[in-house]
């Protein structure tokens, strides 16, 4: 797998996590711990994408 393909996969995963965060936040009884974990994963992916893209 090329770096470009890997970055594309990471970007897609980043997008899916963002959608999951938005979905979780719309629920009145949202699990804040789960949302925090998702945000950390999203940030980790963003950092990896930026690292590979530069």
mmCIF entry with sequence, helices, sheets and N, C-alpha, C, O atoms, coordinates in Angstrom:
data_MODEL
# 
_entry.id   MODEL 
# 
_entity.id                         1 
_entity.type                       polymer 
_entity.pdbx_number_of_molecules   1 
# 
_entity_poly.entity_id                      1 
_entity_poly.type                           'polypeptide(L)' 
_entity_poly.nstd_linkage                   no 
_entity_poly.nstd_monomer                   no 
_entity_poly.pdbx_seq_one_letter_code       
;(UNK)(UNK)(UNK)(UNK)(UNK)(UNK)(UNK)(UNK)(UNK)(UNK)(UNK)(UNK)(UNK)(UNK)(UNK)(UNK)
(UNK)(UNK)(UNK)(UNK)(UNK)(UNK)(UNK)(UNK)(UNK)(UNK)(UNK)(UNK)(UNK)(UNK)(UNK)(UNK)
(UNK)(UNK)(UNK)(UNK)(UNK)(UNK)(UNK)(UNK)(UNK)(UNK)(UNK)(UNK)(UNK)(UNK)(UNK)(UNK)
(UNK)(UNK)(UNK)(UNK)(UNK)(UNK)
;
_entity_poly.pdbx_seq_one_letter_code_can   XXXXXXXXXXXXXXXXXXXXXXXXXXXXXXXXXXXXXXXXXXXXXXXXXXXXXX 
_entity_poly.pdbx_strand_id                 A 
# 
loop_
_entity_poly_seq.entity_id 
_entity_poly_seq.num 
_entity_poly_seq.mon_id 
_entity_poly_seq.hetero 
1 1  UNK n 
1 2  UNK n 
1 3  UNK n 
1 4  UNK n 
1 5  UNK n 
1 6  UNK n 
1 7  UNK n 
1 8  UNK n 
1 9  UNK n 
1 10 UNK n 
1 11 UNK n 
1 12 UNK n 
1 13 UNK n 
1 14 UNK n 
1 15 UNK n 
1 16 UNK n 
1 17 UNK n 
1 18 UNK n 
1 19 UNK n 
1 20 UNK n 
1 21 UNK n 
1 22 UNK n 
1 23 UNK n 
1 24 UNK n 
1 25 UNK n 
1 26 UNK n 
1 27 UNK n 
1 28 UNK n 
1 29 UNK n 
1 30 UNK n 
1 31 UNK n 
1 32 UNK n 
1 33 UNK n 
1 34 UNK n 
1 35 UNK n 
1 36 UNK n 
1 37 UNK n 
1 38 UNK n 
1 39 UNK n 
1 40 UNK n 
1 41 UNK n 
1 42 UNK n 
1 43 UNK n 
1 44 UNK n 
1 45 UNK n 
1 46 UNK n 
1 47 UNK n 
1 48 UNK n 
1 49 UNK n 
1 50 UNK n 
1 51 UNK n 
1 52 UNK n 
1 53 UNK n 
1 54 UNK n 
# 
_struct_asym.id          A 
_struct_asym.entity_id   1 
# 
loop_
_struct_conf.conf_type_id 
_struct_conf.id 
_struct_conf.pdbx_PDB_helix_id 
_struct_conf.beg_label_comp_id 
_struct_conf.beg_label_asym_id 
_struct_conf.beg_label_seq_id 
_struct_conf.pdbx_beg_PDB_ins_code 
_struct_conf.end_label_comp_id 
_struct_conf.end_label_asym_id 
_struct_conf.end_label_seq_id 
_struct_conf.pdbx_end_PDB_ins_code 
_struct_conf.beg_auth_comp_id 
_struct_conf.beg_auth_asym_id 
_struct_conf.beg_auth_seq_id 
_struct_conf.end_auth_comp_id 
_struct_conf.end_auth_asym_id 
_struct_conf.end_auth_seq_id 
_struct_conf.pdbx_PDB_helix_class 
_struct_conf.details 
_struct_conf.pdbx_PDB_helix_length 
HELX_P HELX_P1 AA1 UNK A 3  ? UNK A 26 ? UNK A 3  UNK A 26 1 ? 24 
HELX_P HELX_P2 AA2 UNK A 32 ? UNK A 53 ? UNK A 32 UNK A 53 1 ? 22 
# 
_struct_conf_type.id          HELX_P 
_struct_conf_type.criteria    ? 
_struct_conf_type.reference   ? 
# 
loop_
_atom_site.group_PDB 
_atom_site.id 
_atom_site.type_symbol 
_atom_site.label_atom_id 
_atom_site.label_alt_id 
_atom_site.label_comp_id 
_atom_site.label_asym_id 
_atom_site.label_entity_id 
_atom_site.label_seq_id 
_atom_site.pdbx_PDB_ins_code 
_atom_site.Cartn_x 
_atom_site.Cartn_y 
_atom_site.Cartn_z 
_atom_site.occupancy 
_atom_site.B_iso_or_equiv 
_atom_site.pdbx_formal_charge 
_atom_site.auth_seq_id 
_atom_site.auth_comp_id 
_atom_site.auth_asym_id 
_atom_site.auth_atom_id 
_atom_site.pdbx_PDB_model_num 
ATOM 1   N N  . UNK A 1 1  ? 0.842   -1.167 0.000  1.00 0.00 ? 1  UNK A N  1 
ATOM 2   C CA . UNK A 1 1  ? 0.000   0.000  0.000  1.00 0.00 ? 1  UNK A CA 1 
ATOM 3   C C  . UNK A 1 1  ? 0.894   1.238  0.000  1.00 0.00 ? 1  UNK A C  1 
ATOM 4   O O  . UNK A 1 1  ? 1.866   1.323  0.750  1.00 0.00 ? 1  UNK A O  1 
ATOM 5   N N  . UNK A 1 2  ? 0.548   2.176  -0.842 1.00 0.00 ? 2  UNK A N  1 
ATOM 6   C CA . UNK A 1 2  ? 1.344   3.400  -0.923 1.00 0.00 ? 2  UNK A CA 1 
ATOM 7   C C  . UNK A 1 2  ? 0.972   4.350  0.218  1.00 0.00 ? 2  UNK A C  1 
ATOM 8   O O  . UNK A 1 2  ? -0.057  4.190  0.875  1.00 0.00 ? 2  UNK A O  1 
ATOM 9   N N  . UNK A 1 3  ? 1.821   5.320  0.429  1.00 0.00 ? 3  UNK A N  1 
ATOM 10  C CA . UNK A 1 3  ? 1.570   6.317  1.473  1.00 0.00 ? 3  UNK A CA 1 
ATOM 11  C C  . UNK A 1 3  ? 0.283   7.080  1.184  1.00 0.00 ? 3  UNK A C  1 
ATOM 12  O O  . UNK A 1 3  ? -0.483  7.393  2.096  1.00 0.00 ? 3  UNK A O  1 
ATOM 13  N N  . UNK A 1 4  ? 0.056   7.373  -0.074 1.00 0.00 ? 4  UNK A N  1 
ATOM 14  C CA . UNK A 1 4  ? -1.155  8.103  -0.462 1.00 0.00 ? 4  UNK A CA 1 
ATOM 15  C C  . UNK A 1 4  ? -2.411  7.311  -0.109 1.00 0.00 ? 4  UNK A C  1 
ATOM 16  O O  . UNK A 1 4  ? -3.379  7.875  0.401  1.00 0.00 ? 4  UNK A O  1 
ATOM 17  N N  . UNK A 1 5  ? -2.396  6.027  -0.374 1.00 0.00 ? 5  UNK A N  1 
ATOM 18  C CA . UNK A 1 5  ? -3.539  5.173  -0.043 1.00 0.00 ? 5  UNK A CA 1 
ATOM 19  C C  . UNK A 1 5  ? -3.733  5.096  1.467  1.00 0.00 ? 5  UNK A C  1 
ATOM 20  O O  . UNK A 1 5  ? -4.864  5.126  1.954  1.00 0.00 ? 5  UNK A O  1 
ATOM 21  N N  . UNK A 1 6  ? -2.642  4.999  2.199  1.00 0.00 ? 6  UNK A N  1 
ATOM 22  C CA . UNK A 1 6  ? -2.709  4.919  3.657  1.00 0.00 ? 6  UNK A CA 1 
ATOM 23  C C  . UNK A 1 6  ? -3.283  6.215  4.228  1.00 0.00 ? 6  UNK A C  1 
ATOM 24  O O  . UNK A 1 6  ? -4.120  6.178  5.130  1.00 0.00 ? 6  UNK A O  1 
ATOM 25  N N  . UNK A 1 7  ? -2.841  7.352  3.711  1.00 0.00 ? 7  UNK A N  1 
ATOM 26  C CA . UNK A 1 7  ? -3.362  8.647  4.165  1.00 0.00 ? 7  UNK A CA 1 
ATOM 27  C C  . UNK A 1 7  ? -4.863  8.735  3.847  1.00 0.00 ? 7  UNK A C  1 
ATOM 28  O O  . UNK A 1 7  ? -5.635  9.257  4.651  1.00 0.00 ? 7  UNK A O  1 
ATOM 29  N N  . UNK A 1 8  ? -5.268  8.237  2.700  1.00 0.00 ? 8  UNK A N  1 
ATOM 30  C CA . UNK A 1 8  ? -6.683  8.247  2.327  1.00 0.00 ? 8  UNK A CA 1 
ATOM 31  C C  . UNK A 1 8  ? -7.504  7.404  3.304  1.00 0.00 ? 8  UNK A C  1 
ATOM 32  O O  . UNK A 1 8  ? -8.599  7.804  3.698  1.00 0.00 ? 8  UNK A O  1 
ATOM 33  N N  . UNK A 1 9  ? -6.985  6.251  3.692  1.00 0.00 ? 9  UNK A N  1 
ATOM 34  C CA . UNK A 1 9  ? -7.671  5.404  4.671  1.00 0.00 ? 9  UNK A CA 1 
ATOM 35  C C  . UNK A 1 9  ? -7.773  6.093  6.025  1.00 0.00 ? 9  UNK A C  1 
ATOM 36  O O  . UNK A 1 9  ? -8.821  6.055  6.671  1.00 0.00 ? 9  UNK A O  1 
ATOM 37  N N  . UNK A 1 10 ? -6.688  6.717  6.449  1.00 0.00 ? 10 UNK A N  1 
ATOM 38  C CA . UNK A 1 10 ? -6.697  7.432  7.729  1.00 0.00 ? 10 UNK A CA 1 
ATOM 39  C C  . UNK A 1 10 ? -7.678  8.599  7.691  1.00 0.00 ? 10 UNK A C  1 
ATOM 40  O O  . UNK A 1 10 ? -8.373  8.868  8.671  1.00 0.00 ? 10 UNK A O  1 
ATOM 41  N N  . UNK A 1 11 ? -7.729  9.286  6.557  1.00 0.00 ? 11 UNK A N  1 
ATOM 42  C CA . UNK A 1 11 ? -8.651  10.411 6.406  1.00 0.00 ? 11 UNK A CA 1 
ATOM 43  C C  . UNK A 1 11 ? -10.097 9.937  6.483  1.00 0.00 ? 11 UNK A C  1 
ATOM 44  O O  . UNK A 1 11 ? -10.936 10.592 7.100  1.00 0.00 ? 11 UNK A O  1 
ATOM 45  N N  . UNK A 1 12 ? -10.383 8.812  5.864  1.00 0.00 ? 12 UNK A N  1 
ATOM 46  C CA . UNK A 1 12 ? -11.740 8.250  5.918  1.00 0.00 ? 12 UNK A CA 1 
ATOM 47  C C  . UNK A 1 12 ? -12.105 7.855  7.354  1.00 0.00 ? 12 UNK A C  1 
ATOM 48  O O  . UNK A 1 12 ? -13.218 8.114  7.810  1.00 0.00 ? 12 UNK A O  1 
ATOM 49  N N  . UNK A 1 13 ? -11.175 7.237  8.049  1.00 0.00 ? 13 UNK A N  1 
ATOM 50  C CA . UNK A 1 13 ? -11.417 6.855  9.440  1.00 0.00 ? 13 UNK A CA 1 
ATOM 51  C C  . UNK A 1 13 ? -11.630 8.106  10.290 1.00 0.00 ? 13 UNK A C  1 
ATOM 52  O O  . UNK A 1 13 ? -12.501 8.118  11.159 1.00 0.00 ? 13 UNK A O  1 
ATOM 53  N N  . UNK A 1 14 ? -10.852 9.145  10.053 1.00 0.00 ? 14 UNK A N  1 
ATOM 54  C CA . UNK A 1 14 ? -10.981 10.416 10.761 1.00 0.00 ? 14 UNK A CA 1 
ATOM 55  C C  . UNK A 1 14 ? -12.386 10.982 10.545 1.00 0.00 ? 14 UNK A C  1 
ATOM 56  O O  . UNK A 1 14 ? -13.019 11.463 11.485 1.00 0.00 ? 14 UNK A O  1 
ATOM 57  N N  . UNK A 1 15 ? -12.863 10.922 9.316  1.00 0.00 ? 15 UNK A N  1 
ATOM 58  C CA . UNK A 1 15 ? -14.198 11.423 8.977  1.00 0.00 ? 15 UNK A CA 1 
ATOM 59  C C  . UNK A 1 15 ? -15.292 10.606 9.684  1.00 0.00 ? 15 UNK A C  1 
ATOM 60  O O  . UNK A 1 15 ? -16.251 11.173 10.207 1.00 0.00 ? 15 UNK A O  1 
ATOM 61  N N  . UNK A 1 16 ? -15.144 9.285  9.697  1.00 0.00 ? 16 UNK A N  1 
ATOM 62  C CA . UNK A 1 16 ? -16.129 8.419  10.366 1.00 0.00 ? 16 UNK A CA 1 
ATOM 63  C C  . UNK A 1 16 ? -16.184 8.717  11.862 1.00 0.00 ? 16 UNK A C  1 
ATOM 64  O O  . UNK A 1 16 ? -17.267 8.762  12.444 1.00 0.00 ? 16 UNK A O  1 
ATOM 65  N N  . UNK A 1 17 ? -15.029 8.919  12.485 1.00 0.00 ? 17 UNK A N  1 
ATOM 66  C CA . UNK A 1 17 ? -14.990 9.228  13.909 1.00 0.00 ? 17 UNK A CA 1 
ATOM 67  C C  . UNK A 1 17 ? -15.668 10.570 14.161 1.00 0.00 ? 17 UNK A C  1 
ATOM 68  O O  . UNK A 1 17 ? -16.405 10.717 15.136 1.00 0.00 ? 17 UNK A O  1 
ATOM 69  N N  . UNK A 1 18 ? -15.427 11.545 13.297 1.00 0.00 ? 18 UNK A N  1 
ATOM 70  C CA . UNK A 1 18 ? -16.069 12.860 13.440 1.00 0.00 ? 18 UNK A CA 1 
ATOM 71  C C  . UNK A 1 18 ? -17.587 12.713 13.385 1.00 0.00 ? 18 UNK A C  1 
ATOM 72  O O  . UNK A 1 18 ? -18.302 13.324 14.180 1.00 0.00 ? 18 UNK A O  1 
ATOM 73  N N  . UNK A 1 19 ? -18.075 11.909 12.455 1.00 0.00 ? 19 UNK A N  1 
ATOM 74  C CA . UNK A 1 19 ? -19.517 11.671 12.359 1.00 0.00 ? 19 UNK A CA 1 
ATOM 75  C C  . UNK A 1 19 ? -20.057 10.995 13.613 1.00 0.00 ? 19 UNK A C  1 
ATOM 76  O O  . UNK A 1 19 ? -21.145 11.330 14.082 1.00 0.00 ? 19 UNK A O  1 
ATOM 77  N N  . UNK A 1 20 ? -19.297 10.039 14.160 1.00 0.00 ? 20 UNK A N  1 
ATOM 78  C CA . UNK A 1 20 ? -19.722 9.350  15.373 1.00 0.00 ? 20 UNK A CA 1 
ATOM 79  C C  . UNK A 1 20 ? -19.771 10.317 16.550 1.00 0.00 ? 20 UNK A C  1 
ATOM 80  O O  . UNK A 1 20 ? -20.691 10.255 17.366 1.00 0.00 ? 20 UNK A O  1 
ATOM 81  N N  . UNK A 1 21 ? -18.790 11.209 16.643 1.00 0.00 ? 21 UNK A N  1 
ATOM 82  C CA . UNK A 1 21 ? -18.780 12.214 17.707 1.00 0.00 ? 21 UNK A CA 1 
ATOM 83  C C  . UNK A 1 21 ? -20.023 13.100 17.598 1.00 0.00 ? 21 UNK A C  1 
ATOM 84  O O  . UNK A 1 21 ? -20.711 13.344 18.589 1.00 0.00 ? 21 UNK A O  1 
ATOM 85  N N  . UNK A 1 22 ? -20.300 13.577 16.386 1.00 0.00 ? 22 UNK A N  1 
ATOM 86  C CA . UNK A 1 22 ? -21.467 14.432 16.189 1.00 0.00 ? 22 UNK A CA 1 
ATOM 87  C C  . UNK A 1 22 ? -22.757 13.699 16.560 1.00 0.00 ? 22 UNK A C  1 
ATOM 88  O O  . UNK A 1 22 ? -23.653 14.281 17.172 1.00 0.00 ? 22 UNK A O  1 
ATOM 89  N N  . UNK A 1 23 ? -22.844 12.442 16.194 1.00 0.00 ? 23 UNK A N  1 
ATOM 90  C CA . UNK A 1 23 ? -24.019 11.645 16.523 1.00 0.00 ? 23 UNK A CA 1 
ATOM 91  C C  . UNK A 1 23 ? -24.165 11.460 18.030 1.00 0.00 ? 23 UNK A C  1 
ATOM 92  O O  . UNK A 1 23 ? -25.258 11.604 18.577 1.00 0.00 ? 23 UNK A O  1 
ATOM 93  N N  . UNK A 1 24 ? -23.072 11.143 18.687 1.00 0.00 ? 24 UNK A N  1 
ATOM 94  C CA . UNK A 1 24 ? -23.094 10.944 20.139 1.00 0.00 ? 24 UNK A CA 1 
ATOM 95  C C  . UNK A 1 24 ? -23.503 12.218 20.875 1.00 0.00 ? 24 UNK A C  1 
ATOM 96  O O  . UNK A 1 24 ? -24.216 12.161 21.877 1.00 0.00 ? 24 UNK A O  1 
ATOM 97  N N  . UNK A 1 25 ? -23.051 13.357 20.377 1.00 0.00 ? 25 UNK A N  1 
ATOM 98  C CA . UNK A 1 25 ? -23.314 14.617 21.058 1.00 0.00 ? 25 UNK A CA 1 
ATOM 99  C C  . UNK A 1 25 ? -24.769 15.056 20.936 1.00 0.00 ? 25 UNK A C  1 
ATOM 100 O O  . UNK A 1 25 ? -25.209 15.922 21.692 1.00 0.00 ? 25 UNK A O  1 
ATOM 101 N N  . UNK A 1 26 ? -25.516 14.486 20.014 1.00 0.00 ? 26 UNK A N  1 
ATOM 102 C CA . UNK A 1 26 ? -26.924 14.854 19.863 1.00 0.00 ? 26 UNK A CA 1 
ATOM 103 C C  . UNK A 1 26 ? -27.812 14.143 20.885 1.00 0.00 ? 26 UNK A C  1 
ATOM 104 O O  . UNK A 1 26 ? -28.948 14.559 21.112 1.00 0.00 ? 26 UNK A O  1 
ATOM 105 N N  . UNK A 1 27 ? -27.307 13.087 21.494 1.00 0.00 ? 27 UNK A N  1 
ATOM 106 C CA . UNK A 1 27 ? -28.089 12.360 22.487 1.00 0.00 ? 27 UNK A CA 1 
ATOM 107 C C  . UNK A 1 27 ? -28.028 13.083 23.835 1.00 0.00 ? 27 UNK A C  1 
ATOM 108 O O  . UNK A 1 27 ? -26.956 13.501 24.273 1.00 0.00 ? 27 UNK A O  1 
ATOM 109 N N  . UNK A 1 28 ? -29.170 13.227 24.479 1.00 0.00 ? 28 UNK A N  1 
ATOM 110 C CA . UNK A 1 28 ? -29.184 13.894 25.792 1.00 0.00 ? 28 UNK A CA 1 
ATOM 111 C C  . UNK A 1 28 ? -28.363 13.135 26.845 1.00 0.00 ? 28 UNK A C  1 
ATOM 112 O O  . UNK A 1 28 ? -27.798 13.744 27.753 1.00 0.00 ? 28 UNK A O  1 
ATOM 113 N N  . UNK A 1 29 ? -28.304 11.833 26.719 1.00 0.00 ? 29 UNK A N  1 
ATOM 114 C CA . UNK A 1 29 ? -27.559 11.035 27.701 1.00 0.00 ? 29 UNK A CA 1 
ATOM 115 C C  . UNK A 1 29 ? -26.231 10.567 27.120 1.00 0.00 ? 29 UNK A C  1 
ATOM 116 O O  . UNK A 1 29 ? -25.823 9.421  27.311 1.00 0.00 ? 29 UNK A O  1 
ATOM 117 N N  . UNK A 1 30 ? -25.574 11.457 26.418 1.00 0.00 ? 30 UNK A N  1 
ATOM 118 C CA . UNK A 1 30 ? -24.313 11.112 25.755 1.00 0.00 ? 30 UNK A CA 1 
ATOM 119 C C  . UNK A 1 30 ? -23.262 10.695 26.777 1.00 0.00 ? 30 UNK A C  1 
ATOM 120 O O  . UNK A 1 30 ? -23.162 11.270 27.861 1.00 0.00 ? 30 UNK A O  1 
ATOM 121 N N  . UNK A 1 31 ? -22.490 9.691  26.411 1.00 0.00 ? 31 UNK A N  1 
ATOM 122 C CA . UNK A 1 31 ? -21.399 9.200  27.253 1.00 0.00 ? 31 UNK A CA 1 
ATOM 123 C C  . UNK A 1 31 ? -20.176 10.087 27.011 1.00 0.00 ? 31 UNK A C  1 
ATOM 124 O O  . UNK A 1 31 ? -19.486 9.953  26.001 1.00 0.00 ? 31 UNK A O  1 
ATOM 125 N N  . UNK A 1 32 ? -19.923 10.991 27.955 1.00 0.00 ? 32 UNK A N  1 
ATOM 126 C CA . UNK A 1 32 ? -18.831 11.965 27.795 1.00 0.00 ? 32 UNK A CA 1 
ATOM 127 C C  . UNK A 1 32 ? -17.468 11.293 27.720 1.00 0.00 ? 32 UNK A C  1 
ATOM 128 O O  . UNK A 1 32 ? -16.584 11.765 27.004 1.00 0.00 ? 32 UNK A O  1 
ATOM 129 N N  . UNK A 1 33 ? -17.287 10.206 28.442 1.00 0.00 ? 33 UNK A N  1 
ATOM 130 C CA . UNK A 1 33 ? -16.016 9.490  28.402 1.00 0.00 ? 33 UNK A CA 1 
ATOM 131 C C  . UNK A 1 33 ? -15.773 8.923  27.002 1.00 0.00 ? 33 UNK A C  1 
ATOM 132 O O  . UNK A 1 33 ? -14.669 9.022  26.467 1.00 0.00 ? 33 UNK A O  1 
ATOM 133 N N  . UNK A 1 34 ? -16.800 8.337  26.425 1.00 0.00 ? 34 UNK A N  1 
ATOM 134 C CA . UNK A 1 34 ? -16.680 7.779  25.073 1.00 0.00 ? 34 UNK A CA 1 
ATOM 135 C C  . UNK A 1 34 ? -16.383 8.887  24.060 1.00 0.00 ? 34 UNK A C  1 
ATOM 136 O O  . UNK A 1 34 ? -15.559 8.709  23.163 1.00 0.00 ? 34 UNK A O  1 
ATOM 137 N N  . UNK A 1 35 ? -17.051 10.019 24.206 1.00 0.00 ? 35 UNK A N  1 
ATOM 138 C CA . UNK A 1 35 ? -16.814 11.146 23.303 1.00 0.00 ? 35 UNK A CA 1 
ATOM 139 C C  . UNK A 1 35 ? -15.374 11.633 23.437 1.00 0.00 ? 35 UNK A C  1 
ATOM 140 O O  . UNK A 1 35 ? -14.731 11.934 22.432 1.00 0.00 ? 35 UNK A O  1 
ATOM 141 N N  . UNK A 1 36 ? -14.868 11.714 24.649 1.00 0.00 ? 36 UNK A N  1 
ATOM 142 C CA . UNK A 1 36 ? -13.483 12.130 24.878 1.00 0.00 ? 36 UNK A CA 1 
ATOM 143 C C  . UNK A 1 36 ? -12.512 11.158 24.231 1.00 0.00 ? 36 UNK A C  1 
ATOM 144 O O  . UNK A 1 36 ? -11.532 11.580 23.618 1.00 0.00 ? 36 UNK A O  1 
ATOM 145 N N  . UNK A 1 37 ? -12.768 9.868  24.359 1.00 0.00 ? 37 UNK A N  1 
ATOM 146 C CA . UNK A 1 37 ? -11.909 8.857  23.733 1.00 0.00 ? 37 UNK A CA 1 
ATOM 147 C C  . UNK A 1 37 ? -11.932 8.992  22.211 1.00 0.00 ? 37 UNK A C  1 
ATOM 148 O O  . UNK A 1 37 ? -10.894 8.877  21.560 1.00 0.00 ? 37 UNK A O  1 
ATOM 149 N N  . UNK A 1 38 ? -13.109 9.235  21.649 1.00 0.00 ? 38 UNK A N  1 
ATOM 150 C CA . UNK A 1 38 ? -13.225 9.415  20.201 1.00 0.00 ? 38 UNK A CA 1 
ATOM 151 C C  . UNK A 1 38 ? -12.451 10.653 19.749 1.00 0.00 ? 38 UNK A C  1 
ATOM 152 O O  . UNK A 1 38 ? -11.784 10.630 18.714 1.00 0.00 ? 38 UNK A O  1 
ATOM 153 N N  . UNK A 1 39 ? -12.541 11.724 20.522 1.00 0.00 ? 39 UNK A N  1 
ATOM 154 C CA . UNK A 1 39 ? -11.815 12.945 20.165 1.00 0.00 ? 39 UNK A CA 1 
ATOM 155 C C  . UNK A 1 39 ? -10.305 12.727 20.219 1.00 0.00 ? 39 UNK A C  1 
ATOM 156 O O  . UNK A 1 39 ? -9.572  13.250 19.380 1.00 0.00 ? 39 UNK A O  1 
ATOM 157 N N  . UNK A 1 40 ? -9.846  11.968 21.186 1.00 0.00 ? 40 UNK A N  1 
ATOM 158 C CA . UNK A 1 40 ? -8.413  11.658 21.260 1.00 0.00 ? 40 UNK A CA 1 
ATOM 159 C C  . UNK A 1 40 ? -7.960  10.844 20.053 1.00 0.00 ? 40 UNK A C  1 
ATOM 160 O O  . UNK A 1 40 ? -6.898  11.099 19.484 1.00 0.00 ? 40 UNK A O  1 
ATOM 161 N N  . UNK A 1 41 ? -8.768  9.870  19.672 1.00 0.00 ? 41 UNK A N  1 
ATOM 162 C CA . UNK A 1 41 ? -8.442  9.048  18.506 1.00 0.00 ? 41 UNK A CA 1 
ATOM 163 C C  . UNK A 1 41 ? -8.437  9.904  17.239 1.00 0.00 ? 41 UNK A C  1 
ATOM 164 O O  . UNK A 1 41 ? -7.569  9.757  16.379 1.00 0.00 ? 41 UNK A O  1 
ATOM 165 N N  . UNK A 1 42 ? -9.415  10.793 17.139 1.00 0.00 ? 42 UNK A N  1 
ATOM 166 C CA . UNK A 1 42 ? -9.488  11.679 15.979 1.00 0.00 ? 42 UNK A CA 1 
ATOM 167 C C  . UNK A 1 42 ? -8.244  12.561 15.902 1.00 0.00 ? 42 UNK A C  1 
ATOM 168 O O  . UNK A 1 42 ? -7.679  12.745 14.824 1.00 0.00 ? 42 UNK A O  1 
ATOM 169 N N  . UNK A 1 43 ? -7.820  13.101 17.032 1.00 0.00 ? 43 UNK A N  1 
ATOM 170 C CA . UNK A 1 43 ? -6.616  13.931 17.070 1.00 0.00 ? 43 UNK A CA 1 
ATOM 171 C C  . UNK A 1 43 ? -5.376  13.126 16.700 1.00 0.00 ? 43 UNK A C  1 
ATOM 172 O O  . UNK A 1 43 ? -4.517  13.610 15.962 1.00 0.00 ? 43 UNK A O  1 
ATOM 173 N N  . UNK A 1 44 ? -5.278  11.894 17.211 1.00 0.00 ? 44 UNK A N  1 
ATOM 174 C CA . UNK A 1 44 ? -4.145  11.033 16.881 1.00 0.00 ? 44 UNK A CA 1 
ATOM 175 C C  . UNK A 1 44 ? -4.090  10.776 15.372 1.00 0.00 ? 44 UNK A C  1 
ATOM 176 O O  . UNK A 1 44 ? -3.019  10.811 14.767 1.00 0.00 ? 44 UNK A O  1 
ATOM 177 N N  . UNK A 1 45 ? -5.240  10.521 14.783 1.00 0.00 ? 45 UNK A N  1 
ATOM 178 C CA . UNK A 1 45 ? -5.301  10.299 13.336 1.00 0.00 ? 45 UNK A CA 1 
ATOM 179 C C  . UNK A 1 45 ? -4.896  11.556 12.568 1.00 0.00 ? 45 UNK A C  1 
ATOM 180 O O  . UNK A 1 45 ? -4.164  11.479 11.582 1.00 0.00 ? 45 UNK A O  1 
ATOM 181 N N  . UNK A 1 46 ? -5.374  12.709 13.024 1.00 0.00 ? 46 UNK A N  1 
ATOM 182 C CA . UNK A 1 46 ? -5.028  13.964 12.352 1.00 0.00 ? 46 UNK A CA 1 
ATOM 183 C C  . UNK A 1 46 ? -3.524  14.200 12.389 1.00 0.00 ? 46 UNK A C  1 
ATOM 184 O O  . UNK A 1 46 ? -2.928  14.608 11.391 1.00 0.00 ? 46 UNK A O  1 
ATOM 185 N N  . UNK A 1 47 ? -2.918  13.944 13.532 1.00 0.00 ? 47 UNK A N  1 
ATOM 186 C CA . UNK A 1 47 ? -1.475  14.123 13.658 1.00 0.00 ? 47 UNK A CA 1 
ATOM 187 C C  . UNK A 1 47 ? -0.727  13.168 12.728 1.00 0.00 ? 47 UNK A C  1 
ATOM 188 O O  . UNK A 1 47 ? 0.255   13.556 12.096 1.00 0.00 ? 47 UNK A O  1 
ATOM 189 N N  . UNK A 1 48 ? -1.187  11.931 12.646 1.00 0.00 ? 48 UNK A N  1 
ATOM 190 C CA . UNK A 1 48 ? -0.558  10.944 11.767 1.00 0.00 ? 48 UNK A CA 1 
ATOM 191 C C  . UNK A 1 48 ? -0.691  11.342 10.299 1.00 0.00 ? 48 UNK A C  1 
ATOM 192 O O  . UNK A 1 48 ? 0.254   11.213 9.521  1.00 0.00 ? 48 UNK A O  1 
ATOM 193 N N  . UNK A 1 49 ? -1.877  11.827 9.933  1.00 0.00 ? 49 UNK A N  1 
ATOM 194 C CA . UNK A 1 49 ? -2.116  12.276 8.564  1.00 0.00 ? 49 UNK A CA 1 
ATOM 195 C C  . UNK A 1 49 ? -1.183  13.437 8.228  1.00 0.00 ? 49 UNK A C  1 
ATOM 196 O O  . UNK A 1 49 ? -0.566  13.450 7.163  1.00 0.00 ? 49 UNK A O  1 
ATOM 197 N N  . UNK A 1 50 ? -1.080  14.401 9.126  1.00 0.00 ? 50 UNK A N  1 
ATOM 198 C CA . UNK A 1 50 ? -0.212  15.550 8.896  1.00 0.00 ? 50 UNK A CA 1 
ATOM 199 C C  . UNK A 1 50 ? 1.247   15.122 8.790  1.00 0.00 ? 50 UNK A C  1 
ATOM 200 O O  . UNK A 1 50 ? 1.992   15.634 7.954  1.00 0.00 ? 50 UNK A O  1 
ATOM 201 N N  . UNK A 1 51 ? 1.648   14.190 9.631  1.00 0.00 ? 51 UNK A N  1 
ATOM 202 C CA . UNK A 1 51 ? 3.031   13.680 9.615  1.00 0.00 ? 51 UNK A CA 1 
ATOM 203 C C  . UNK A 1 51 ? 3.351   13.028 8.272  1.00 0.00 ? 51 UNK A C  1 
ATOM 204 O O  . UNK A 1 51 ? 4.413   13.264 7.695  1.00 0.00 ? 51 UNK A O  1 
ATOM 205 N N  . UNK A 1 52 ? 2.430   12.212 7.784  1.00 0.00 ? 52 UNK A N  1 
ATOM 206 C CA . UNK A 1 52 ? 2.653   11.502 6.529  1.00 0.00 ? 52 UNK A CA 1 
ATOM 207 C C  . UNK A 1 52 ? 2.545   12.410 5.312  1.00 0.00 ? 52 UNK A C  1 
ATOM 208 O O  . UNK A 1 52 ? 3.159   12.145 4.278  1.00 0.00 ? 52 UNK A O  1 
ATOM 209 N N  . UNK A 1 53 ? 1.774   13.468 5.433  1.00 0.00 ? 53 UNK A N  1 
ATOM 210 C CA . UNK A 1 53 ? 1.558   14.371 4.304  1.00 0.00 ? 53 UNK A CA 1 
ATOM 211 C C  . UNK A 1 53 ? 2.695   15.364 4.112  1.00 0.00 ? 53 UNK A C  1 
ATOM 212 O O  . UNK A 1 53 ? 2.854   15.930 3.030  1.00 0.00 ? 53 UNK A O  1 
ATOM 213 N N  . UNK A 1 54 ? 3.479   15.574 5.152  1.00 0.00 ? 54 UNK A N  1 
ATOM 214 C CA . UNK A 1 54 ? 4.548   16.576 5.016  1.00 0.00 ? 54 UNK A CA 1 
ATOM 215 C C  . UNK A 1 54 ? 5.865   15.973 4.585  1.00 0.00 ? 54 UNK A C  1 
ATOM 216 O O  . UNK A 1 54 ? 6.852   16.691 4.430  1.00 0.00 ? 54 UNK A O  1 
# 
